[in-house]
Amino acid sequence: MLAAKKTEADAATVAKRQKNKRLTAKRLAAAAEKNVTAVDDATNYLTELVAVQKRTADAFKSIQKGLVTF
């Protein structure tokens, strides 16, 4: 009888650990997905920033050329 109870308790412990592992894996997957989204957003923002900086640099060069010829 004691062996059966121990086996049952061990099975319950293993089942609980497996459930915890599945939940942890789901949480990690969700966190990884959020990280991917954050990286994509940051990449898009930086791309826009570089484009604005290039336009600003081009405008500054045009102003400098205009001042030199003035």
N, CA, C and O atoms as a CHARMM CRD file, in Angstrom:
* protein
*
  280
    1    1 MET  N      0.81700  -1.19600   0.00000 PROA 1      0.00000
    2    1 MET  CA     0.00000   0.00000   0.00000 PROA 1      0.00000
    3    1 MET  C      0.86300   1.26200   0.00000 PROA 1      0.00000
    4    1 MET  O      0.57300   2.21600  -0.72300 PROA 1      0.00000
    5    2 LEU  N      1.91700   1.26500   0.80800 PROA 2      0.00000
    6    2 LEU  CA     2.79200   2.42800   0.86000 PROA 2      0.00000
    7    2 LEU  C      3.49000   2.66300  -0.47400 PROA 2      0.00000
    8    2 LEU  O      3.67000   3.80800  -0.89000 PROA 2      0.00000
    9    3 ALA  N      3.88000   1.58900  -1.14000 PROA 3      0.00000
   10    3 ALA  CA     4.54800   1.71800  -2.43600 PROA 3      0.00000
   11    3 ALA  C      3.61300   2.33900  -3.46000 PROA 3      0.00000
   12    3 ALA  O      4.04400   3.14400  -4.28600 PROA 3      0.00000
   13    4 ALA  N      2.35800   1.97800  -3.41400 PROA 4      0.00000
   14    4 ALA  CA     1.37500   2.53600  -4.35200 PROA 4      0.00000
   15    4 ALA  C      1.18500   4.02600  -4.10500 PROA 4      0.00000
   16    4 ALA  O      1.09500   4.80800  -5.05200 PROA 4      0.00000
   17    5 LYS  N      1.12400   4.42200  -2.83400 PROA 5      0.00000
   18    5 LYS  CA     0.97300   5.84200  -2.50400 PROA 5      0.00000
   19    5 LYS  C      2.20600   6.63200  -2.92600 PROA 5      0.00000
   20    5 LYS  O      2.09700   7.74900  -3.43100 PROA 5      0.00000
   21    6 LYS  N      3.38500   6.03800  -2.71300 PROA 6      0.00000
   22    6 LYS  CA     4.61700   6.71400  -3.11000 PROA 6      0.00000
   23    6 LYS  C      4.67000   6.86700  -4.62700 PROA 6      0.00000
   24    6 LYS  O      5.05800   7.91900  -5.13600 PROA 6      0.00000
   25    7 THR  N      4.28600   5.83300  -5.33800 PROA 7      0.00000
   26    7 THR  CA     4.26500   5.88800  -6.80000 PROA 7      0.00000
   27    7 THR  C      3.27700   6.94800  -7.27400 PROA 7      0.00000
   28    7 THR  O      3.55500   7.69200  -8.21500 PROA 7      0.00000
   29    8 GLU  N      2.14000   7.01000  -6.62500 PROA 8      0.00000
   30    8 GLU  CA     1.12400   8.00500  -6.97900 PROA 8      0.00000
   31    8 GLU  C      1.63900   9.41800  -6.69900 PROA 8      0.00000
   32    8 GLU  O      1.45100  10.32400  -7.51100 PROA 8      0.00000
   33    9 ALA  N      2.28300   9.60000  -5.56100 PROA 9      0.00000
   34    9 ALA  CA     2.84000  10.90800  -5.21300 PROA 9      0.00000
   35    9 ALA  C      3.94800  11.29700  -6.18700 PROA 9      0.00000
   36    9 ALA  O      4.03500  12.45100  -6.60600 PROA 9      0.00000
   37   10 ASP  N      4.79000  10.33600  -6.54300 PROA 10     0.00000
   38   10 ASP  CA     5.86100  10.60700  -7.50600 PROA 10     0.00000
   39   10 ASP  C      5.28400  11.00100  -8.86200 PROA 10     0.00000
   40   10 ASP  O      5.78300  11.92000  -9.51100 PROA 10     0.00000
   41   11 ALA  N      4.24300  10.30900  -9.28300 PROA 11     0.00000
   42   11 ALA  CA     3.59600  10.61700 -10.56400 PROA 11     0.00000
   43   11 ALA  C      2.99700  12.01800 -10.53700 PROA 11     0.00000
   44   11 ALA  O      3.07500  12.75000 -11.52300 PROA 11     0.00000
   45   12 ALA  N      2.40400  12.38800  -9.41200 PROA 12     0.00000
   46   12 ALA  CA     1.82500  13.72700  -9.27900 PROA 12     0.00000
   47   12 ALA  C      2.92100  14.78600  -9.32300 PROA 12     0.00000
   48   12 ALA  O      2.74600  15.84000  -9.93500 PROA 12     0.00000
   49   13 THR  N      4.04500  14.50800  -8.67600 PROA 13     0.00000
   50   13 THR  CA     5.17200  15.44100  -8.68400 PROA 13     0.00000
   51   13 THR  C      5.71900  15.61700 -10.09500 PROA 13     0.00000
   52   13 THR  O      5.99800  16.73600 -10.52700 PROA 13     0.00000
   53   14 VAL  N      5.86800  14.51300 -10.80500 PROA 14     0.00000
   54   14 VAL  CA     6.36900  14.57200 -12.18300 PROA 14     0.00000
   55   14 VAL  C      5.39900  15.34800 -13.06500 PROA 14     0.00000
   56   14 VAL  O      5.82200  16.16100 -13.88800 PROA 14     0.00000
   57   15 ALA  N      4.11100  15.10600 -12.90200 PROA 15     0.00000
   58   15 ALA  CA     3.10000  15.81300 -13.69500 PROA 15     0.00000
   59   15 ALA  C      3.14100  17.31300 -13.41100 PROA 15     0.00000
   60   15 ALA  O      3.01900  18.13000 -14.32300 PROA 15     0.00000
   61   16 LYS  N      3.31400  17.66500 -12.13900 PROA 16     0.00000
   62   16 LYS  CA     3.38000  19.08300 -11.76600 PROA 16     0.00000
   63   16 LYS  C      4.62100  19.74000 -12.36900 PROA 16     0.00000
   64   16 LYS  O      4.55200  20.86700 -12.85900 PROA 16     0.00000
   65   17 ARG  N      5.74500  19.04400 -12.33500 PROA 17     0.00000
   66   17 ARG  CA     6.97400  19.58100 -12.92500 PROA 17     0.00000
   67   17 ARG  C      6.82700  19.77600 -14.43000 PROA 17     0.00000
   68   17 ARG  O      7.26900  20.78300 -14.98400 PROA 17     0.00000
   69   18 GLN  N      6.20300  18.80300 -15.08200 PROA 18     0.00000
   70   18 GLN  CA     5.99300  18.90600 -16.53000 PROA 18     0.00000
   71   18 GLN  C      5.09800  20.10500 -16.85700 PROA 18     0.00000
   72   18 GLN  O      5.34600  20.83100 -17.81900 PROA 18     0.00000
   73   19 LYS  N      4.06800  20.30100 -16.05100 PROA 19     0.00000
   74   19 LYS  CA     3.17400  21.44200 -16.26200 PROA 19     0.00000
   75   19 LYS  C      3.94400  22.74700 -16.08100 PROA 19     0.00000
   76   19 LYS  O      3.79400  23.67300 -16.87800 PROA 19     0.00000
   77   20 ASN  N      4.76400  22.82400 -15.04000 PROA 20     0.00000
   78   20 ASN  CA     5.57300  24.01700 -14.80600 PROA 20     0.00000
   79   20 ASN  C      6.53300  24.27000 -15.96100 PROA 20     0.00000
   80   20 ASN  O      6.74100  25.41600 -16.36000 PROA 20     0.00000
   81   21 LYS  N      7.11800  23.20400 -16.49700 PROA 21     0.00000
   82   21 LYS  CA     8.03300  23.35300 -17.63300 PROA 21     0.00000
   83   21 LYS  C      7.29400  23.88200 -18.85800 PROA 21     0.00000
   84   21 LYS  O      7.81100  24.73500 -19.58000 PROA 21     0.00000
   85   22 ARG  N      6.08000  23.37200 -19.09200 PROA 22     0.00000
   86   22 ARG  CA     5.28900  23.84600 -20.23500 PROA 22     0.00000
   87   22 ARG  C      4.93700  25.32200 -20.07100 PROA 22     0.00000
   88   22 ARG  O      5.03500  26.09700 -21.02200 PROA 22     0.00000
   89   23 LEU  N      4.52800  25.70500 -18.86500 PROA 23     0.00000
   90   23 LEU  CA     4.18600  27.10500 -18.61900 PROA 23     0.00000
   91   23 LEU  C      5.40900  28.00600 -18.77900 PROA 23     0.00000
   92   23 LEU  O      5.31300  29.10200 -19.33100 PROA 23     0.00000
   93   24 THR  N      6.54500  27.54000 -18.29700 PROA 24     0.00000
   94   24 THR  CA     7.78300  28.30900 -18.44100 PROA 24     0.00000
   95   24 THR  C      8.14900  28.45900 -19.90800 PROA 24     0.00000
   96   24 THR  O      8.55500  29.53800 -20.34000 PROA 24     0.00000
   97   25 ALA  N      8.01000  27.39700 -20.66700 PROA 25     0.00000
   98   25 ALA  CA     8.30800  27.45400 -22.10200 PROA 25     0.00000
   99   25 ALA  C      7.38400  28.44100 -22.80900 PROA 25     0.00000
  100   25 ALA  O      7.82000  29.18500 -23.68800 PROA 25     0.00000
  101   26 LYS  N      6.10600  28.44900 -22.42400 PROA 26     0.00000
  102   26 LYS  CA     5.16200  29.40200 -23.02200 PROA 26     0.00000
  103   26 LYS  C      5.54300  30.83400 -22.68100 PROA 26     0.00000
  104   26 LYS  O      5.49100  31.71500 -23.53800 PROA 26     0.00000
  105   27 ARG  N      5.92800  31.06900 -21.42000 PROA 27     0.00000
  106   27 ARG  CA     6.32500  32.42200 -21.01200 PROA 27     0.00000
  107   27 ARG  C      7.58100  32.86900 -21.74800 PROA 27     0.00000
  108   27 ARG  O      7.68200  34.01800 -22.17900 PROA 27     0.00000
  109   28 LEU  N      8.53300  31.95600 -21.89000 PROA 28     0.00000
  110   28 LEU  CA     9.75900  32.28900 -22.62300 PROA 28     0.00000
  111   28 LEU  C      9.46400  32.58700 -24.08800 PROA 28     0.00000
  112   28 LEU  O     10.04600  33.50600 -24.66400 PROA 28     0.00000
  113   29 ALA  N      8.57400  31.82500 -24.68600 PROA 29     0.00000
  114   29 ALA  CA     8.20400  32.06400 -26.08400 PROA 29     0.00000
  115   29 ALA  C      7.53000  33.42800 -26.23800 PROA 29     0.00000
  116   29 ALA  O      7.79600  34.15200 -27.19700 PROA 29     0.00000
  117   30 ALA  N      6.66400  33.77000 -25.29700 PROA 30     0.00000
  118   30 ALA  CA     5.99500  35.07300 -25.34800 PROA 30     0.00000
  119   30 ALA  C      7.00300  36.20400 -25.17800 PROA 30     0.00000
  120   30 ALA  O      6.91700  37.22300 -25.86300 PROA 30     0.00000
  121   31 ALA  N      7.95300  36.02800 -24.27500 PROA 31     0.00000
  122   31 ALA  CA     8.98300  37.04800 -24.06800 PROA 31     0.00000
  123   31 ALA  C      9.85700  37.18500 -25.30800 PROA 31     0.00000
  124   31 ALA  O     10.22200  38.29700 -25.68900 PROA 31     0.00000
  125   32 ALA  N     10.19300  36.07500 -25.93100 PROA 32     0.00000
  126   32 ALA  CA    11.00500  36.12000 -27.15100 PROA 32     0.00000
  127   32 ALA  C     10.25300  36.83900 -28.26300 PROA 32     0.00000
  128   32 ALA  O     10.84700  37.60200 -29.02500 PROA 32     0.00000
  129   33 GLU  N      8.96300  36.60100 -28.35700 PROA 33     0.00000
  130   33 GLU  CA     8.15300  37.27000 -29.37800 PROA 33     0.00000
  131   33 GLU  C      8.11700  38.77900 -29.13300 PROA 33     0.00000
  132   33 GLU  O      8.19500  39.56700 -30.07600 PROA 33     0.00000
  133   34 LYS  N      7.99800  39.17400 -27.87200 PROA 34     0.00000
  134   34 LYS  CA     8.01600  40.60300 -27.54100 PROA 34     0.00000
  135   34 LYS  C      9.36800  41.21300 -27.89000 PROA 34     0.00000
  136   34 LYS  O      9.43300  42.34200 -28.37600 PROA 34     0.00000
  137   35 ASN  N     10.44700  40.47200 -27.64400 PROA 35     0.00000
  138   35 ASN  CA    11.77800  40.97000 -27.98400 PROA 35     0.00000
  139   35 ASN  C     11.92500  41.16100 -29.48300 PROA 35     0.00000
  140   35 ASN  O     12.49900  42.15400 -29.93000 PROA 35     0.00000
  141   36 VAL  N     11.41400  40.22200 -30.25800 PROA 36     0.00000
  142   36 VAL  CA    11.48500  40.33700 -31.71700 PROA 36     0.00000
  143   36 VAL  C     10.72700  41.57500 -32.17600 PROA 36     0.00000
  144   36 VAL  O     11.20300  42.31900 -33.03400 PROA 36     0.00000
  145   37 THR  N      9.55800  41.79300 -31.60900 PROA 37     0.00000
  146   37 THR  CA     8.76600  42.97000 -31.95600 PROA 37     0.00000
  147   37 THR  C      9.50900  44.24700 -31.58100 PROA 37     0.00000
  148   37 THR  O      9.52000  45.20700 -32.35100 PROA 37     0.00000
  149   38 ALA  N     10.12500  44.26500 -30.41500 PROA 38     0.00000
  150   38 ALA  CA    10.87200  45.44600 -29.97500 PROA 38     0.00000
  151   38 ALA  C     12.05700  45.71800 -30.89500 PROA 38     0.00000
  152   38 ALA  O     12.33700  46.87100 -31.22300 PROA 38     0.00000
  153   39 VAL  N     12.74700  44.67300 -31.31000 PROA 39     0.00000
  154   39 VAL  CA    13.88700  44.84400 -32.21800 PROA 39     0.00000
  155   39 VAL  C     13.40700  45.36000 -33.57100 PROA 39     0.00000
  156   39 VAL  O     14.03500  46.24200 -34.15700 PROA 39     0.00000
  157   40 ASP  N     12.30300  44.82000 -34.06800 PROA 40     0.00000
  158   40 ASP  CA    11.74600  45.29900 -35.33700 PROA 40     0.00000
  159   40 ASP  C     11.37000  46.77500 -35.24100 PROA 40     0.00000
  160   40 ASP  O     11.67000  47.55700 -36.14400 PROA 40     0.00000
  161   41 ASP  N     10.71500  47.15300 -34.14800 PROA 41     0.00000
  162   41 ASP  CA    10.32700  48.54900 -33.95500 PROA 41     0.00000
  163   41 ASP  C     11.55400  49.45100 -33.87700 PROA 41     0.00000
  164   41 ASP  O     11.57400  50.52900 -34.47100 PROA 41     0.00000
  165   42 ALA  N     12.57000  49.01500 -33.14900 PROA 42     0.00000
  166   42 ALA  CA    13.79300  49.81100 -33.02100 PROA 42     0.00000
  167   42 ALA  C     14.49200  49.94800 -34.36600 PROA 42     0.00000
  168   42 ALA  O     15.00700  51.01800 -34.69000 PROA 42     0.00000
  169   43 THR  N     14.51500  48.88000 -35.14900 PROA 43     0.00000
  170   43 THR  CA    15.13700  48.92800 -36.47100 PROA 43     0.00000
  171   43 THR  C     14.40100  49.91400 -37.37000 PROA 43     0.00000
  172   43 THR  O     15.02700  50.70500 -38.07600 PROA 43     0.00000
  173   44 ASN  N     13.08300  49.86700 -37.34400 PROA 44     0.00000
  174   44 ASN  CA    12.29400  50.81200 -38.14500 PROA 44     0.00000
  175   44 ASN  C     12.54500  52.24900 -37.71000 PROA 44     0.00000
  176   44 ASN  O     12.69800  53.13800 -38.54800 PROA 44     0.00000
  177   45 TYR  N     12.58600  52.47500 -36.41300 PROA 45     0.00000
  178   45 TYR  CA    12.83500  53.82100 -35.89300 PROA 45     0.00000
  179   45 TYR  C     14.21200  54.31900 -36.32900 PROA 45     0.00000
  180   45 TYR  O     14.35600  55.46000 -36.76900 PROA 45     0.00000
  181   46 LEU  N     15.22100  53.45900 -36.20400 PROA 46     0.00000
  182   46 LEU  CA    16.57000  53.86600 -36.58600 PROA 46     0.00000
  183   46 LEU  C     16.67400  54.12400 -38.08100 PROA 46     0.00000
  184   46 LEU  O     17.39200  55.03100 -38.50200 PROA 46     0.00000
  185   47 THR  N     15.97300  53.34500 -38.88300 PROA 47     0.00000
  186   47 THR  CA    15.96700  53.57100 -40.32700 PROA 47     0.00000
  187   47 THR  C     15.38500  54.94500 -40.64000 PROA 47     0.00000
  188   47 THR  O     15.92900  55.68100 -41.46400 PROA 47     0.00000
  189   48 GLU  N     14.28800  55.28800 -39.98800 PROA 48     0.00000
  190   48 GLU  CA    13.68300  56.60800 -40.17700 PROA 48     0.00000
  191   48 GLU  C     14.62800  57.71200 -39.70100 PROA 48     0.00000
  192   48 GLU  O     14.75300  58.75000 -40.35100 PROA 48     0.00000
  193   49 LEU  N     15.28400  57.48800 -38.58000 PROA 49     0.00000
  194   49 LEU  CA    16.21200  58.47600 -38.04100 PROA 49     0.00000
  195   49 LEU  C     17.37400  58.72800 -38.99500 PROA 49     0.00000
  196   49 LEU  O     17.76200  59.87600 -39.21300 PROA 49     0.00000
  197   50 VAL  N     17.92700  57.66700 -39.56100 PROA 50     0.00000
  198   50 VAL  CA    19.03100  57.80700 -40.51200 PROA 50     0.00000
  199   50 VAL  C     18.56800  58.58800 -41.73800 PROA 50     0.00000
  200   50 VAL  O     19.30600  59.43200 -42.24600 PROA 50     0.00000
  201   51 ALA  N     17.36100  58.31800 -42.21600 PROA 51     0.00000
  202   51 ALA  CA    16.83300  59.03800 -43.37700 PROA 51     0.00000
  203   51 ALA  C     16.69000  60.52800 -43.06900 PROA 51     0.00000
  204   51 ALA  O     17.03200  61.37100 -43.89900 PROA 51     0.00000
  205   52 VAL  N     16.18900  60.85000 -41.88300 PROA 52     0.00000
  206   52 VAL  CA    16.04600  62.25700 -41.48900 PROA 52     0.00000
  207   52 VAL  C     17.41700  62.91700 -41.37200 PROA 52     0.00000
  208   52 VAL  O     17.59700  64.05600 -41.80400 PROA 52     0.00000
  209   53 GLN  N     18.37800  62.21500 -40.79400 PROA 53     0.00000
  210   53 GLN  CA    19.72100  62.77700 -40.66300 PROA 53     0.00000
  211   53 GLN  C     20.34800  63.02500 -42.02600 PROA 53     0.00000
  212   53 GLN  O     21.03600  64.02700 -42.21900 PROA 53     0.00000
  213   54 LYS  N     20.11600  62.12000 -42.97500 PROA 54     0.00000
  214   54 LYS  CA    20.66300  62.30000 -44.31800 PROA 54     0.00000
  215   54 LYS  C     20.03300  63.51500 -44.98200 PROA 54     0.00000
  216   54 LYS  O     20.73200  64.31300 -45.60600 PROA 54     0.00000
  217   55 ARG  N     18.71200  63.66200 -44.85300 PROA 55     0.00000
  218   55 ARG  CA    18.04900  64.83900 -45.43500 PROA 55     0.00000
  219   55 ARG  C     18.56700  66.11800 -44.78300 PROA 55     0.00000
  220   55 ARG  O     18.76800  67.12400 -45.46400 PROA 55     0.00000
  221   56 THR  N     18.78100  66.08500 -43.48400 PROA 56     0.00000
  222   56 THR  CA    19.30300  67.25500 -42.77400 PROA 56     0.00000
  223   56 THR  C     20.71100  67.58600 -43.24700 PROA 56     0.00000
  224   56 THR  O     21.03500  68.75300 -43.46600 PROA 56     0.00000
  225   57 ALA  N     21.54800  66.56600 -43.40600 PROA 57     0.00000
  226   57 ALA  CA    22.91700  66.79000 -43.88200 PROA 57     0.00000
  227   57 ALA  C     22.90600  67.34800 -45.29700 PROA 57     0.00000
  228   57 ALA  O     23.68400  68.24700 -45.61400 PROA 57     0.00000
  229   58 ASP  N     22.03200  66.82400 -46.15000 PROA 58     0.00000
  230   58 ASP  CA    21.92800  67.33500 -47.52000 PROA 58     0.00000
  231   58 ASP  C     21.47100  68.79200 -47.52000 PROA 58     0.00000
  232   58 ASP  O     21.99100  69.60500 -48.28400 PROA 58     0.00000
  233   59 ALA  N     20.50600  69.12400 -46.67200 PROA 59     0.00000
  234   59 ALA  CA    20.02800  70.50200 -46.58100 PROA 59     0.00000
  235   59 ALA  C     21.13600  71.41400 -46.07300 PROA 59     0.00000
  236   59 ALA  O     21.29300  72.53300 -46.56200 PROA 59     0.00000
  237   60 PHE  N     21.89800  70.95000 -45.10500 PROA 60     0.00000
  238   60 PHE  CA    23.00300  71.74300 -44.56600 PROA 60     0.00000
  239   60 PHE  C     24.05900  72.00500 -45.64000 PROA 60     0.00000
  240   60 PHE  O     24.59000  73.11200 -45.73700 PROA 60     0.00000
  241   61 LYS  N     24.35900  70.98800 -46.44500 PROA 61     0.00000
  242   61 LYS  CA    25.32500  71.16300 -47.53700 PROA 61     0.00000
  243   61 LYS  C     24.81900  72.18400 -48.54800 PROA 61     0.00000
  244   61 LYS  O     25.59000  73.00400 -49.04700 PROA 61     0.00000
  245   62 SER  N     23.53400  72.13500 -48.84800 PROA 62     0.00000
  246   62 SER  CA    22.95400  73.10500 -49.78300 PROA 62     0.00000
  247   62 SER  C     23.05900  74.51900 -49.22900 PROA 62     0.00000
  248   62 SER  O     23.36200  75.46000 -49.96300 PROA 62     0.00000
  249   63 ILE  N     22.81000  74.66400 -47.94500 PROA 63     0.00000
  250   63 ILE  CA    22.92000  75.98500 -47.30900 PROA 63     0.00000
  251   63 ILE  C     24.36200  76.46600 -47.36100 PROA 63     0.00000
  252   63 ILE  O     24.61800  77.63200 -47.66100 PROA 63     0.00000
  253   64 GLN  N     25.30900  75.57100 -47.06900 PROA 64     0.00000
  254   64 GLN  CA    26.72200  75.94900 -47.11000 PROA 64     0.00000
  255   64 GLN  C     27.13000  76.38700 -48.51300 PROA 64     0.00000
  256   64 GLN  O     27.84000  77.37900 -48.67300 PROA 64     0.00000
  257   65 LYS  N     26.68700  75.65300 -49.52400 PROA 65     0.00000
  258   65 LYS  CA    27.00500  76.02200 -50.90900 PROA 65     0.00000
  259   65 LYS  C     26.42500  77.38800 -51.23900 PROA 65     0.00000
  260   65 LYS  O     27.06800  78.19900 -51.90500 PROA 65     0.00000
  261   66 GLY  N     25.20600  77.63900 -50.76900 PROA 66     0.00000
  262   66 GLY  CA    24.56700  78.93500 -51.00500 PROA 66     0.00000
  263   66 GLY  C     25.32300  80.05700 -50.31500 PROA 66     0.00000
  264   66 GLY  O     25.42600  81.15300 -50.86700 PROA 66     0.00000
  265   67 LEU  N     25.85000  79.81500 -49.13300 PROA 67     0.00000
  266   67 LEU  CA    26.59600  80.84900 -48.41900 PROA 67     0.00000
  267   67 LEU  C     27.93900  81.12200 -49.07500 PROA 67     0.00000
  268   67 LEU  O     28.39800  82.26400 -49.09200 PROA 67     0.00000
  269   68 VAL  N     28.57400  80.08900 -49.61600 PROA 68     0.00000
  270   68 VAL  CA    29.87500  80.25800 -50.26900 PROA 68     0.00000
  271   68 VAL  C     29.72500  81.09100 -51.52800 PROA 68     0.00000
  272   68 VAL  O     30.58400  81.91900 -51.82800 PROA 68     0.00000
  273   69 THR  N     28.65300  80.88500 -52.26400 PROA 69     0.00000
  274   69 THR  CA    28.46000  81.62800 -53.51100 PROA 69     0.00000
  275   69 THR  C     27.87400  83.00500 -53.27200 PROA 69     0.00000
  276   69 THR  O     27.83700  83.81600 -54.19700 PROA 69     0.00000
  277   70 PHE  N     27.42000  83.29500 -52.08200 PROA 70     0.00000
  278   70 PHE  CA    26.80800  84.57800 -51.76500 PROA 70     0.00000
  279   70 PHE  C     27.85000  85.57900 -51.53400 PROA 70     0.00000
  280   70 PHE  O     27.54200  86.73700 -51.25100 PROA 70     0.00000
